[in-house]
C-alpha cells in the first residue's frame, strides 16, 4: 500500500460506496472487528477531509469505534461481495470474521485495523457523533421505511477526519 494525501483520491465515492460497499473496521491488536457498510459519504467539513458513516447502535464494531474514537474504511473491490455478505450478516461477537473471510488483518501505525487486500484504505478519527432521531426527518415516511421493528434501530452518525489514506 502506498500512502497518499486524502485530497489525491480520485474515486467516485457515490459509485464505490454504492457498488463495492466498504468494510468499517475498529479495535486494536487484542480485539478488533469489521462490518459491511453501504451508507456513507466522503467530503469536506470544518476545513477537513471527512467520512460520514452510519452504524446501528447494536453493532459490535460500534462498541470498538466508541472505545478508540477511530476506525478505518477499506474498499476491497466488487470481487469481495462474499466477504461483505459475511461481514454484514454475522456478528463478530459470535465468530472470528477475519478467519471466516480469509482476509489478511494488519494495523496502522496508530494501531487501527485494516486489510491487506484493500485497494483503498482511509484511517479516520472521530470529530462528531449523533443519533438519528425521528423528529428531525422532514419526510416521516423515510424514517418509517428504514427504522422499524423489522429494519432495526436508528443509526448513529459518525463524522470522522480522514487522517491517513493508502492505495494499491
Number of C-alpha atoms within 10 A of each C-alpha: 13 8 12 14 11 17 12 8 13 7 9 10 16 14 10 16 18 14 13 19 25 29 26 27 25 30 25 18 12 5 10 21 27 31 26 22 20 19 14 19 14 18 14 12 12 8 8 14 16 24 24 18 20 22 23 16 16 12 17 19 25 24 15 20 22 15 11 15 19 24 28 28 28 27 22 22 16 14 9 16 16 11 20 22 13 15 22 16 10 13 17 18 11 8 11 14 20 17 10 11 15 9 15 12 14 15 15 12 7 9 15 21 27 27 22 17 18 21 14 23 26 22 25 23 20 19 14 12 16 11 14 17 12 14 9 9 11 9 10 11 10 11 17 12 10 14 17 11 8 8 10 12 15 19 19 17 18 24 22 25 25 26 15 16 22 18 15 11
